Amino acid sequence: MAQFVNFSPLSWFISRFLFGLAIGGDSPIAQAMLSENSPKSLRAKRLVLLMTAWFIGAIAAAVCAYMTVKAGLPWEFFAAIPCVIGLILGVARFNAPESVQWLKSKGRIKQAEESRLRLGIEAEEAKHEVKAAHQAALFKPINLKNLAYLSVFWICQAIPVTVLLMFGPVLIGALGTSNFDTDVGQLVLTDSFFLIGSLAAIKIVPHFARRPVILWTFGIMAVSLALLSPGQVLTNFVVCLLLSIYALSYGVQSVLDYVYPAELFPTSIRSTALGILGSVSRVGVFVVTLGFPMAFEGLGVSSVLLIGAAISMFGFVISWLFAPEPSHH
């Protein structure tokens, strides 16, 4: 709400910076809490649903932006939507149960038992008392190796998809259309396939090993972006089809952003690891945000898409060489 009070470029910048800081902190905490607050039998499915919620938000954002523009409303209306969402989520989370493992690590056994009962976690799963978090465990070779791989994994995901989500109408317009309604419609359609892919992962993730899912999806995303590179030579149908295939594959793979770290890192360092991974991926997003306009103007849409394909293929190669397989798979 602060960005609309005493409006000036400086106050707006500060308020947006604080807003981004809060989101950046909330994301890894939410993932860690959901992982710790779920029975093992439901953990993967709930983390998949968490990612699905992200795509629902992306679709809603595109629709809200479209309605704001079509209704001729000032941009402040669109920027005010997170105020409402923040208030709703604040109320919803106010009485959320704390992590059983975290409470035990602090010696608050009675509260941990109350939280366990609320969460429906079996006593057998919660019986092991975790000692106070030792962040030095993050620097064990196996954890460092997993952290390094996941950092590359997330960056190779984040860079191409950020271009599509943040500059979608510009990119889609350069591929052959120039109508605002059509471009936004294609973007919403693409976002919908992100959602469909993440929903499909509810069935895929519990039954398939992680490495094959990562390799197949990176490969399909790389091929889809490469086939898009001819640009305006392609028909609108082909553009929509290839974007949808990319989005479907990304939707399936993206759920591993939440599931994979929960399986690879112990509870004591999971939040820290997720925070580092989130920060690394945001650096990639930051670079793309600054670099895409220059690359788009200087190189053209075909070259930008080929770069995206190369990044996805690099993710494939790195995953082939270094992607770990959780022990229970």
C-alpha positions as CSV (number, residue, x, y, z in Angstrom):
1,M,0.0,0.0,0.0
2,A,3.0,2.3,0.6
3,Q,3.6,2.8,-3.1
4,F,0.5,4.9,-3.4
5,V,1.2,7.2,-0.4
6,N,3.2,10.3,-1.1
7,F,4.0,9.1,-4.5
8,S,7.4,9.9,-5.9
9,P,9.9,7.9,-7.9
10,L,12.1,7.3,-4.8
11,S,9.2,6.3,-2.5
12,W,7.8,4.0,-5.2
13,F,11.2,2.4,-5.7
14,I,11.7,1.8,-2.0
15,S,8.2,0.3,-1.6
16,R,8.7,-2.0,-4.6
17,F,12.1,-3.0,-3.2
18,L,10.6,-4.0,0.1
19,F,7.8,-5.8,-1.6
20,G,10.3,-7.8,-3.6
21,L,12.3,-8.5,-0.5
22,A,9.3,-9.9,1.3
23,I,8.4,-12.1,-1.7
24,G,12.0,-13.3,-2.0
25,G,12.0,-14.3,1.7
26,D,8.5,-15.9,1.6
27,S,9.1,-18.2,-1.3
28,P,11.8,-20.5,0.2
29,I,10.1,-20.4,3.7
30,A,6.8,-21.5,2.2
31,Q,8.4,-24.4,0.4
32,A,10.3,-25.5,3.5
33,M,7.3,-25.2,5.7
34,L,5.0,-27.2,3.4
35,S,7.7,-29.9,3.1
36,E,8.2,-30.1,6.9
37,N,4.4,-29.9,7.6
38,S,3.4,-32.8,5.3
39,P,3.4,-36.6,5.9
40,K,6.0,-38.3,3.7
41,S,3.3,-40.0,1.7
42,L,1.8,-36.7,0.7
43,R,4.8,-34.4,0.6
44,A,5.6,-34.7,-3.2
45,K,1.9,-34.2,-4.2
46,R,1.5,-31.2,-1.9
47,L,4.7,-29.6,-3.3
48,V,3.4,-30.2,-6.8
49,L,0.1,-28.4,-5.8
50,L,2.2,-25.5,-4.5
51,M,3.8,-25.1,-7.9
52,T,0.4,-25.4,-9.5
53,A,-0.8,-22.5,-7.4
54,W,2.1,-20.4,-8.8
55,F,0.9,-21.0,-12.4
56,I,-2.7,-20.2,-11.4
57,G,-1.3,-16.9,-10.2
58,A,0.6,-16.3,-13.4
59,I,-2.6,-16.8,-15.4
60,A,-4.6,-14.6,-13.1
61,A,-1.9,-11.9,-13.5
62,A,-2.1,-12.0,-17.3
63,V,-5.9,-11.8,-17.2
64,C,-5.8,-8.9,-14.7
65,A,-3.3,-7.0,-16.7
66,Y,-5.4,-7.5,-19.9
67,M,-8.6,-6.3,-18.1
68,T,-6.8,-3.3,-16.7
69,V,-5.6,-2.2,-20.2
70,K,-8.9,-2.9,-21.9
71,A,-10.9,-1.0,-19.3
72,G,-8.6,2.0,-19.6
73,L,-7.8,1.9,-15.9
74,P,-4.6,3.6,-14.6
75,W,-1.7,1.2,-13.8
76,E,-2.2,1.8,-10.1
77,F,-5.2,-0.5,-10.2
78,F,-3.1,-3.4,-11.4
79,A,-0.3,-2.7,-8.9
80,A,-2.9,-2.6,-6.1
81,I,-4.0,-6.2,-6.6
82,P,-1.1,-7.6,-4.5
83,C,-2.3,-5.5,-1.5
84,V,-5.6,-7.4,-1.5
85,I,-3.8,-10.8,-1.9
86,G,-1.3,-9.9,0.9
87,L,-4.2,-9.1,3.3
88,I,-6.0,-12.4,2.5
89,L,-2.9,-14.5,2.9
90,G,-1.9,-12.7,6.1
91,V,-5.2,-13.6,7.7
92,A,-5.0,-17.2,6.3
93,R,-1.5,-17.8,7.7
94,F,-2.0,-16.1,11.0
95,N,-2.9,-19.4,12.8
96,A,-0.9,-21.8,10.6
97,P,0.8,-24.6,12.6
98,E,4.6,-24.4,13.1
99,S,7.0,-27.1,11.8
100,V,7.1,-30.1,14.1
101,Q,10.8,-30.6,13.4
102,W,11.7,-26.9,14.1
103,L,9.7,-26.9,17.4
104,K,11.5,-30.1,18.5
105,S,14.9,-28.6,17.6
106,K,14.1,-25.7,20.0
107,G,13.0,-28.1,22.8
108,R,9.3,-27.1,22.6
109,I,8.1,-30.7,22.7
110,K,4.5,-30.0,23.9
111,Q,3.9,-27.5,21.1
112,A,5.5,-29.9,18.6
113,E,3.1,-32.6,19.6
114,E,0.1,-30.3,19.3
115,S,1.4,-29.2,15.8
116,R,1.9,-32.9,14.8
117,L,-1.7,-33.7,15.6
118,R,-3.0,-30.7,13.7
119,L,-0.9,-31.6,10.7
120,G,-1.9,-35.3,10.7
121,I,1.7,-36.5,10.8
122,E,2.2,-39.9,12.3
123,A,4.2,-40.1,15.5
124,E,6.6,-42.6,13.8
125,E,7.6,-40.0,11.3
126,A,8.1,-37.3,13.9
127,K,9.8,-39.3,16.5
128,H,13.3,-38.3,15.5
129,E,14.3,-35.1,17.3
130,V,16.3,-32.8,15.1
131,K,19.1,-30.9,16.8
132,A,19.3,-27.2,16.5
133,A,20.2,-26.3,12.9
134,H,23.9,-26.5,12.1
135,Q,24.3,-24.5,8.9
136,A,27.9,-25.9,8.6
137,A,26.2,-29.0,7.3
138,L,25.5,-27.2,4.1
139,F,29.2,-27.3,3.3
140,K,29.4,-31.0,3.4
141,P,30.6,-32.2,-0.1
142,I,27.4,-34.0,-1.0
143,N,25.3,-31.0,0.0
144,L,27.6,-28.6,-1.9
145,K,27.5,-30.8,-4.9
146,N,23.7,-30.9,-4.9
147,L,23.5,-27.2,-4.3
148,A,25.8,-26.4,-7.2
149,Y,23.8,-28.7,-9.5
150,L,20.4,-27.3,-8.5
151,S,21.7,-23.8,-8.9
152,V,22.5,-24.5,-12.6
153,F,19.3,-26.4,-12.9
154,W,17.2,-23.5,-11.7
155,I,19.1,-20.9,-13.8
156,C,18.7,-23.0,-17.0
157,Q,14.9,-23.1,-16.2
158,A,14.6,-19.5,-15.2
159,I,16.2,-17.6,-18.0
160,P,14.1,-18.9,-21.0
161,V,10.8,-18.9,-19.1
162,T,11.3,-15.4,-17.7
163,V,11.5,-14.1,-21.3
164,L,8.2,-15.8,-22.1
165,L,6.4,-14.7,-18.9
166,M,7.8,-11.2,-18.7
167,F,8.1,-10.2,-22.3
168,G,5.5,-12.7,-23.7
169,P,3.4,-10.2,-25.8
170,V,6.5,-8.6,-27.3
171,L,8.0,-12.0,-28.1
172,I,4.7,-13.5,-29.5
173,G,4.1,-10.4,-31.5
174,A,7.5,-10.7,-33.1
175,L,6.7,-14.2,-34.1
176,G,3.9,-13.2,-36.4
177,T,1.0,-11.4,-34.7
178,S,0.7,-7.7,-33.9
179,N,-2.7,-7.6,-32.3
180,F,-2.9,-7.0,-28.5
181,D,-5.8,-9.2,-27.9
182,T,-4.3,-12.1,-29.9
183,D,-0.9,-11.7,-28.2
184,V,-2.3,-11.7,-24.7
185,G,-4.7,-14.6,-25.6
186,Q,-1.7,-16.7,-26.8
187,L,0.2,-15.8,-23.6
188,V,-2.8,-16.9,-21.4
189,L,-3.0,-20.1,-23.5
190,T,0.7,-20.7,-22.9
191,D,0.3,-20.1,-19.2
192,S,-2.6,-22.5,-19.2
193,F,-0.2,-25.2,-20.5
194,F,2.2,-24.4,-17.7
195,L,-0.7,-25.2,-15.4
196,I,-1.7,-28.4,-17.3
197,G,1.9,-29.6,-17.1
198,S,2.2,-29.0,-13.4
199,L,-1.1,-30.8,-12.9
200,A,0.1,-33.8,-15.0
201,A,3.1,-33.9,-12.7
202,I,0.9,-34.9,-9.8
203,K,0.7,-38.3,-11.5
204,I,4.2,-38.3,-13.1
205,V,6.4,-37.3,-10.1
206,P,5.3,-40.0,-7.6
207,H,5.9,-42.8,-10.2
208,F,9.0,-41.8,-12.2
209,A,12.7,-41.3,-11.3
210,R,13.8,-37.7,-11.2
211,R,16.7,-37.8,-13.8
212,P,14.6,-39.1,-16.7
213,V,11.9,-36.4,-16.1
214,I,14.5,-33.7,-16.0
215,L,16.3,-34.9,-19.2
216,W,13.2,-35.4,-21.2
217,T,11.7,-32.0,-20.3
218,F,14.9,-30.1,-20.9
219,G,15.3,-31.8,-24.3
220,I,11.7,-31.1,-25.4
221,M,12.0,-27.4,-24.2
222,A,15.3,-27.0,-26.2
223,V,13.8,-28.5,-29.4
224,S,10.6,-26.4,-29.0
225,L,12.5,-23.1,-28.7
226,A,14.8,-24.0,-31.6
227,L,11.8,-24.8,-33.9
228,L,10.3,-21.4,-33.0
229,S,13.4,-19.6,-34.2
230,P,12.3,-19.1,-37.8
231,G,9.9,-16.5,-36.4
232,Q,7.4,-15.0,-38.9
233,V,7.8,-17.9,-41.4
234,L,5.7,-20.0,-39.0
235,T,1.9,-19.8,-38.9
236,N,0.1,-18.7,-35.7
237,F,-1.1,-22.2,-35.1
238,V,2.5,-23.6,-35.2
239,V,3.7,-20.8,-32.9
240,C,0.9,-21.6,-30.4
241,L,1.6,-25.4,-30.7
242,L,5.3,-25.0,-30.1
243,L,4.8,-22.6,-27.2
244,S,2.3,-24.9,-25.7
245,I,4.7,-27.9,-26.0
246,Y,7.4,-25.8,-24.3
247,A,5.0,-24.7,-21.5
248,L,3.7,-28.3,-21.0
249,S,7.2,-29.6,-20.6
250,Y,8.3,-26.8,-18.3
251,G,5.2,-27.3,-16.2
252,V,6.1,-30.9,-15.6
253,Q,9.7,-30.1,-14.8
254,S,9.0,-27.0,-12.7
255,V,7.5,-29.0,-9.8
256,L,10.9,-30.5,-9.2
257,D,12.0,-27.0,-8.1
258,Y,10.1,-27.8,-4.9
259,V,10.2,-31.6,-4.7
260,Y,13.9,-32.1,-5.5
261,P,15.4,-29.9,-2.7
262,A,13.0,-31.5,-0.2
263,E,14.4,-34.9,-1.1
264,L,18.0,-33.9,-1.3
265,F,18.6,-31.6,1.7
266,P,18.0,-32.5,5.4
267,T,15.5,-30.5,7.4
268,S,18.2,-28.5,9.3
269,I,19.6,-26.8,6.2
270,R,16.6,-27.0,3.8
271,S,15.4,-23.4,4.3
272,T,18.9,-22.1,3.8
273,A,19.5,-24.1,0.7
274,L,16.2,-23.0,-0.8
275,G,17.1,-19.4,0.0
276,I,20.4,-19.7,-1.8
277,L,18.8,-21.5,-4.8
278,G,16.1,-18.8,-5.0
279,S,18.7,-16.0,-4.9
280,V,20.8,-17.6,-7.6
281,S,17.8,-18.0,-9.9
282,R,16.7,-14.4,-9.2
283,V,20.2,-13.3,-10.4
284,G,19.4,-15.1,-13.7
285,V,16.0,-13.4,-13.9
286,F,17.6,-10.0,-13.1
287,V,20.2,-10.4,-15.9
288,V,17.4,-11.5,-18.4
289,T,15.2,-8.5,-17.4
290,L,18.0,-6.1,-18.2
291,G,19.5,-8.0,-21.2
292,F,16.4,-9.1,-23.1
293,P,15.5,-5.7,-24.5
294,M,19.0,-5.1,-25.8
295,A,19.3,-8.7,-27.2
296,F,15.9,-8.4,-28.8
297,E,16.8,-5.1,-30.5
298,G,20.3,-6.1,-31.4
299,L,20.0,-9.7,-32.4
300,G,16.3,-10.2,-33.2
301,V,13.8,-12.7,-32.1
302,S,15.3,-15.7,-33.9
303,S,18.7,-15.4,-32.2
304,V,17.0,-14.8,-28.8
305,L,15.0,-18.1,-29.2
306,L,18.2,-20.0,-30.2
307,I,20.0,-18.7,-27.1
308,G,17.0,-19.9,-25.1
309,A,17.3,-23.3,-26.8
310,A,21.0,-23.4,-26.1
311,I,20.5,-22.7,-22.4
312,S,17.9,-25.5,-22.2
313,M,20.3,-27.9,-23.9
314,F,23.0,-26.9,-21.5
315,G,20.6,-27.8,-18.7
316,F,20.2,-31.1,-20.4
317,V,23.9,-31.8,-20.6
318,I,24.6,-30.7,-17.0
319,S,21.7,-32.8,-15.8
320,W,23.0,-35.8,-17.8
321,L,26.3,-35.5,-16.1
322,F,25.4,-34.4,-12.5
323,A,21.7,-34.8,-11.7
324,P,21.4,-36.9,-8.5
325,E,18.7,-39.4,-8.0
326,P,17.1,-39.4,-4.5
327,S,17.8,-42.6,-2.6
328,H,14.2,-43.8,-2.5
329,H,14.0,-43.8,-6.3
